[in-house]
Amino acid sequence: MKDNATDPLIDVAQLKVGMFIHLDLGWMSHPFPLSSFKLSSEDQLLVLRRLGLKQVRWSPAKSELPDDAPPAPAVVEASNPALSPEQQLKEVHRKALAAQREALSLCEKQYAEAAAAFKSIVDLVPREPVNSRDQSTALVSALLDKMLVEGDLNIRLLNEGAGDRGTAHALNVSIISLLLGRAFGLGRDEMMDLGVGALLHDIGKLELPPRLRHRDEGFTSAESQVYQTHVVKGVALAKQMDLAAGPLLVIAQHHENADGTGFPQRINVDRMSAASRIVALVNRFDGLCNPLLVSKAMTPHEALSLMFAQGRNRFDATMLNAFIRMMGVYPPGSTVQLTDDRYALVVAVNSSRPLKPRVMVHDAKVARDEALIVNLEDHPDLGIRRSLKPGALPRASLDYLSPRARVAYFFESVAATPSGEVSV
């Protein structure tokens, strides 16, 4: 975080509850939901000491210290003349924009670490399958350390360039499946099985020719049959990795349907594990949003609508309804028109209160790279009128909002999301 690089260092032994600290570590190297946060308990201090760090950076201005805390280093601020109301508004905007960018940057860094870890896992599968399993478990455990926390989470849309298609698909399915498992109140052991299974659900595609790894409507019957063998091949690889029964079932059943029309076993919902039902649902959603041909892609809103209208028999009805509630009617990545006629891109949804997402609004008076995210929860008189395909947007709005050709998701703590009154 560039703005914090000059914050003073303090010995870990001197840390106290109330200090706001910054961990200069990779996201997977510590168990905290964020890398910058205010210490709130003695338990957090104990975890920090166990990490083996000698010093960390801290922000005196963001800290709330008890009387016996070490004094904050003197901070010399330039004496500025009183700002005019217009200058004050610009300063508020500048600070909100910086916080907004920092929050997105943190999500993207965390995603990049997870993507790099997944690629390492894939590389190890043929050579060191058991080591690959161990690294899969470590990655899912790191995700859960950030996810299984008190409070709500935002489902966050990332910028373009979120990794290759296979990696992005594996992470999308894993993250959304784990968020749905969290919504259902699954325990950590169940979440571990769900996460590892979701992460590795397509591992059998490593055994297929590259051109047959992604389903294509133009496949011949023979090519479709080869494509479908990735499930059986995935089960064989999972056994070489010595995966537990829970993740193995997810790999075996992620293309089965509740009504028995899936493959390869054509079993119905009664014979599918709960984790498999979750992954089959999320896998279908991501496939609709991120098909092989970008021209065939549906908006997240369209994908949910299709799954609800045409595919209700294909999925566990309880899970489908919970999935729609969690993602919101307009999931991140949806292009929409607001009730005041302006156009916007949904960029984040609070998974517990999804009806009022956060949106980036097209405002010709504000440069695109200075656009603030509007939290519709803060504006009861403003809502979403309808969803639109990107191609139906006016050209100026399309250029400004730049809807993602590929939709990639991550998650963030609602408490860490920048908020505040902005002009809408």
C-alpha positions in Angstrom: 0.0 0.0 0.0 1.9 2.9 -1.3 0.4 5.5 1.1 1.6 3.6 4.1 5.2 2.9 3.1 6.6 5.7 5.3 4.6 4.7 8.5 7.0 4.0 11.4 8.2 0.5 12.4 7.5 -0.9 15.8 8.8 -4.1 17.5 6.1 -6.8 17.6 6.7 -7.1 21.3 5.6 -3.5 21.8 2.3 -3.8 19.9 -0.9 -3.1 21.8 -4.6 -3.5 21.2 -5.9 -0.4 19.3 -2.9 0.0 17.1 -3.5 0.1 13.3 -0.8 -2.0 11.7 0.3 -3.1 8.2 1.7 -6.5 7.4 4.2 -6.5 4.5 3.6 -10.2 3.8 1.9 -12.1 1.0 -1.8 -12.7 1.6 -1.3 -16.4 2.1 1.4 -15.9 4.7 -0.8 -14.7 7.5 -4.3 -15.7 8.7 -5.9 -12.3 8.9 -8.7 -11.2 6.5 -6.7 -8.0 5.6 -3.1 -7.0 5.6 -3.9 -3.6 7.2 -6.1 -3.5 10.2 -6.6 -2.3 13.8 -5.6 -4.8 16.5 -8.7 -5.6 18.5 -7.8 -8.5 20.8 -5.0 -10.2 22.7 -5.5 -13.2 20.5 -4.5 -11.2 17.4 -1.3 -10.2 19.2 -0.6 -13.8 20.0 -1.0 -14.8 16.4 1.3 -12.0 15.3 4.0 -13.1 17.7 3.7 -16.7 16.4 4.3 -15.5 12.8 8.0 -14.8 13.8 8.0 -11.1 12.7 10.4 -8.8 14.4 8.8 -5.5 13.4 5.7 -4.2 11.6 4.6 -0.8 10.3 1.8 1.0 12.2 -0.3 4.1 11.5 -0.5 6.4 14.7 -3.2 8.5 13.1 -5.5 5.5 12.5 -4.8 4.0 15.9 -6.9 4.2 19.1 -4.4 3.7 21.9 -4.7 3.2 25.6 -2.9 5.6 27.9 0.1 3.5 28.4 0.8 2.9 24.7 4.2 4.0 23.3 4.0 7.6 22.1 3.3 8.1 18.4 6.2 9.6 16.4 5.8 13.3 15.8 4.1 13.9 12.6 4.8 17.3 10.9 2.1 18.5 8.7 2.4 21.3 6.3 0.3 24.3 7.4 -2.3 24.8 4.7 -4.6 27.8 4.5 -8.2 27.1 5.1 -9.8 25.3 2.2 -12.8 26.6 0.4 -16.0 24.5 0.4 -15.2 23.4 -3.2 -11.6 22.4 -2.2 -12.9 20.5 0.8 -15.2 18.5 -1.5 -12.3 17.8 -3.8 -10.2 16.6 -0.8 -13.0 14.3 0.4 -13.3 12.9 -3.1 -9.6 12.4 -3.4 -9.4 10.5 -0.1 -12.4 8.4 -0.9 -11.0 7.6 -4.4 -7.6 6.6 -2.8 -9.3 4.3 -0.3 -11.4 2.8 -3.1 -8.4 2.1 -5.2 -6.5 0.6 -2.3 -9.4 -1.8 -1.5 -9.5 -3.0 -5.2 -5.7 -3.3 -5.3 -5.8 -5.5 -2.2 -8.4 -7.8 -3.7 -6.4 -8.0 -7.0 -3.2 -8.8 -5.1 -4.9 -11.5 -3.1 -6.4 -13.0 -6.3 -3.0 -12.9 -8.0 -1.5 -14.9 -5.1 -4.3 -17.5 -5.2 -3.9 -17.7 -9.0 -0.2 -18.3 -8.8 -0.7 -21.0 -6.1 -3.3 -22.7 -8.3 -0.9 -22.8 -11.3 1.7 -24.4 -9.1 -0.8 -27.0 -8.0 -1.7 -27.8 -11.6 2.0 -28.1 -12.6 2.6 -30.6 -9.7 -0.3 -32.9 -10.5 1.5 -35.2 -13.0 4.8 -35.2 -11.2 4.0 -35.0 -7.5 0.3 -35.7 -7.0 0.4 -35.9 -3.2 2.4 -32.7 -3.0 -0.2 -31.1 -5.3 -3.0 -32.3 -2.9 -1.2 -30.7 0.1 -0.8 -27.4 -1.8 -4.5 -27.5 -2.7 -5.4 -28.0 0.9 -3.1 -25.1 1.9 -4.7 -22.7 -0.6 -8.2 -23.6 0.4 -7.3 -23.2 4.1 -5.8 -19.7 3.3 -9.1 -18.7 1.6 -11.1 -19.9 4.5 -8.9 -18.0 7.0 -10.0 -14.8 5.2 -13.6 -15.9 4.6 -14.7 -17.5 7.9 -14.7 -14.2 9.8 -17.4 -12.2 11.7 -19.4 -9.8 9.6 -20.6 -9.6 6.0 -18.5 -10.1 2.8 -18.7 -8.3 -0.5 -18.5 -10.3 -3.7 -16.2 -8.2 -5.7 -15.8 -7.8 -9.5 -12.1 -7.7 -10.5 -10.5 -5.9 -13.4 -9.6 -7.5 -16.7 -6.4 -9.7 -16.8 -7.4 -11.9 -13.9 -5.4 -14.9 -15.2 -5.9 -17.5 -17.9 -9.3 -18.9 -18.5 -8.7 -22.2 -16.7 -7.3 -20.6 -13.7 -10.0 -17.9 -13.6 -12.7 -20.6 -13.9 -11.2 -22.7 -11.1 -11.0 -19.7 -8.8 -14.4 -18.4 -9.7 -16.0 -21.7 -9.0 -14.0 -22.2 -5.7 -14.7 -18.7 -4.3 -18.4 -18.6 -5.2 -18.9 -22.2 -4.0 -17.2 -21.4 -0.6 -19.3 -18.2 -0.2 -22.4 -20.3 -0.8 -21.2 -22.9 1.7 -20.6 -20.1 4.2 -24.2 -18.8 3.6 -25.5 -22.4 4.4 -23.4 -22.4 7.6 -21.2 -25.3 6.7 -18.5 -26.2 9.2 -14.8 -25.8 8.4 -14.2 -29.5 7.6 -17.2 -29.4 5.2 -15.9 -26.2 3.7 -12.4 -27.7 3.2 -13.9 -30.6 1.2 -16.1 -28.2 -0.8 -13.2 -25.9 -1.5 -10.7 -28.6 -2.6 -13.3 -30.3 -4.7 -14.3 -27.0 -6.4 -10.7 -26.0 -7.0 -9.8 -29.3 -8.6 -13.2 -30.1 -10.2 -11.8 -29.9 -13.8 -8.4 -31.4 -13.1 -9.2 -34.2 -15.5 -9.0 -31.8 -18.4 -5.2 -32.0 -18.1 -5.5 -35.4 -19.8 -7.4 -34.0 -22.8 -6.1 -32.4 -26.0 -6.1 -28.6 -25.4 -8.8 -27.9 -28.0 -11.2 -30.3 -26.3 -10.9 -28.9 -22.8 -13.6 -26.3 -23.1 -17.1 -27.3 -24.2 -18.0 -26.0 -27.6 -21.4 -26.1 -29.3 -19.6 -27.0 -32.5 -18.3 -30.3 -31.1 -19.1 -33.5 -33.0 -20.7 -36.3 -31.1 -17.3 -38.0 -30.8 -15.6 -34.8 -29.6 -18.4 -34.4 -27.0 -17.8 -37.9 -25.7 -14.0 -37.2 -25.4 -14.8 -34.0 -23.5 -17.0 -35.8 -21.1 -14.2 -38.2 -20.2 -12.5 -35.4 -18.2 -14.7 -36.4 -15.3 -13.5 -40.0 -15.2 -9.9 -38.9 -15.8 -10.3 -36.3 -13.0 -11.4 -39.1 -10.6 -8.3 -41.2 -11.5 -6.0 -38.2 -10.9 -7.8 -37.5 -7.6 -7.1 -41.0 -6.5 -3.4 -40.6 -7.4 -3.4 -37.4 -5.3 -5.0 -39.4 -2.4 -7.8 -37.0 -2.1 -10.4 -37.5 0.6 -13.9 -38.9 -0.3 -15.5 -35.4 -0.1 -13.5 -33.7 -2.8 -13.4 -36.8 -4.9 -17.2 -36.9 -5.0 -17.2 -33.3 -6.2 -14.9 -34.1 -9.0 -17.0 -37.2 -9.9 -20.4 -35.4 -9.8 -19.8 -31.8 -10.9 -21.6 -32.4 -14.2 -24.5 -34.3 -12.8 -28.0 -32.7 -12.7 -30.7 -32.9 -10.1 -33.1 -34.5 -12.6 -30.6 -37.2 -13.7 -29.8 -35.6 -17.1 -26.1 -34.9 -16.4 -23.0 -37.0 -17.0 -21.3 -39.4 -16.7 -23.5 -41.4 -14.2 -26.8 -39.7 -14.8 -27.6 -39.7 -11.1 -30.2 -37.5 -9.5 -30.1 -35.1 -6.7 -30.7 -37.8 -4.0 -27.4 -39.4 -4.9 -25.3 -36.2 -5.2 -23.4 -34.9 -2.2 -24.2 -31.4 -0.9 -20.8 -30.1 -2.0 -21.3 -31.6 -5.5 -24.7 -29.9 -5.8 -23.1 -26.5 -4.9 -20.3 -26.9 -7.4 -22.5 -28.2 -10.2 -24.6 -25.0 -9.8 -21.7 -22.6 -9.6 -19.9 -24.3 -12.5 -22.9 -23.8 -14.7 -23.2 -20.1 -13.8 -19.5 -19.4 -14.6 -19.8 -21.4 -17.8 -22.7 -19.1 -19.0 -20.8 -15.9 -18.0 -17.4 -17.0 -19.3 -17.9 -19.3 -22.3 -15.1 -20.2 -24.7 -16.4 -17.6 -27.2 -16.7 -14.2 -25.6 -19.5 -13.3 -28.1 -21.6 -16.1 -26.5 -21.2 -14.7 -23.0 -24.3 -13.8 -20.9 -24.3 -11.1 -18.3 -24.4 -12.4 -14.8 -28.0 -11.2 -14.5 -28.9 -13.1 -17.7 -27.2 -16.2 -16.5 -29.1 -16.2 -13.2 -32.4 -15.6 -15.0 -31.8 -18.4 -17.4 -30.8 -20.8 -14.6 -34.0 -19.9 -12.7 -36.4 -20.0 -15.7 -35.1 -22.9 -17.7 -32.9 -25.0 -15.4 -34.8 -25.3 -12.1 -35.1 -29.0 -12.5 -31.3 -29.3 -13.2 -30.3 -27.9 -9.8 -31.2 -28.4 -6.1 -34.0 -25.9 -5.8 -33.0 -24.8 -2.3 -29.5 -24.2 -3.3 -30.5 -22.3 -6.5 -32.7 -20.0 -4.5 -30.0 -19.4 -1.9 -27.5 -18.8 -4.7 -29.7 -16.1 -6.3 -30.3 -14.5 -2.9 -26.5 -14.4 -2.2 -25.5 -13.1 -5.7 -28.3 -10.6 -5.9 -30.7 -10.1 -8.8 -27.9 -8.1 -10.4 -24.6 -9.8 -9.6 -21.3 -8.0 -10.0 -20.5 -7.6 -13.7 -24.1 -6.8 -14.6 -24.7 -3.6 -16.7 -27.8 -1.8 -15.5 -30.0 1.3 -15.8 -30.8 3.1 -12.6 -34.1 4.5 -11.6 -32.9 8.0 -12.5 -32.1 6.7 -16.0 -28.3 6.7 -15.7 -26.3 3.7 -16.6 -24.0 1.8 -14.3 -21.9 -1.3 -13.8 -22.4 -3.4 -10.7 -19.0 -3.9 -9.1 -19.8 -5.4 -5.6 -22.6 -7.1 -3.8 -22.9 -7.6 0.0 -23.7 -11.3 0.1 -26.0 -10.8 3.1 -27.9 -7.7 1.7 -27.7 -8.1 -2.1 -30.7 -5.9 -3.2 -28.6 -2.7 -3.0 -25.3 -3.4 -4.7 -22.3 -1.0 -5.2 -22.2 0.4 -8.7 -20.0 2.6 -10.8 -22.2 5.2 -12.5 -21.6 6.8 -15.9 -21.2 10.5 -15.1 -19.9 12.6 -18.0 -18.8 15.3 -15.5 -16.3 13.0 -13.8 -13.3 11.3 -15.5 -13.6 7.5 -15.6 -10.5 7.0 -13.5 -11.9 9.3 -10.8 -15.4 7.8 -10.6 -16.5 6.9 -7.1 -18.4 3.7 -6.4 -21.9 4.4 -5.2 -23.3 2.2 -2.5 -27.1 2.0 -3.3 -27.7 1.0 0.3 -26.9 4.6 1.2 -29.4 6.0 -1.3 -32.9 4.7 -0.5 -34.4 6.7 -3.4 -32.1 5.3 -6.0 -32.3 1.8 -7.3 -31.9 -0.4 -10.4 -34.6 -0.3 -13.1 -33.4 -3.0 -15.4 -30.5 -5.0 -16.6 -29.0 -4.5 -20.1 -26.6 -6.3 -22.3 -23.5 -4.2 -22.8 -24.3 -3.8 -26.5 -27.5 -2.1 -25.6 -25.7 0.7 -23.7 -25.2 4.1 -25.3 -21.8 4.3 -26.8 -20.5 6.8 -24.3 -21.7 4.7 -21.4 -20.2 1.6 -22.9 -16.8 3.2 -23.2 -17.0 4.7 -19.7 -18.2 1.6 -17.8 -16.1 -0.9 -19.9 -18.0 -4.0 -18.9 -15.6 -7.0 -18.4 -15.3 -9.5 -21.3 -14.4 -12.1 -18.7 -16.0 -11.9 -15.3 -13.7 -12.7 -12.3 -14.8 -12.6 -8.7 -13.1 -12.3 -5.3 -14.4 -11.3 -1.9 -13.6 -8.6 0.7 -14.8 -7.6 4.2 -17.7 -5.2 4.1 -16.0 -3.4 7.1 -12.9 -2.7 5.0 -14.8 -1.3 2.0 -14.5 2.4 1.6 -17.8 4.2 2.4 -19.0 7.7 2.8 -21.4 10.2 1.3 -20.7 11.0 -2.3 -22.6 13.1 -4.8 -24.8 10.9 -6.9 
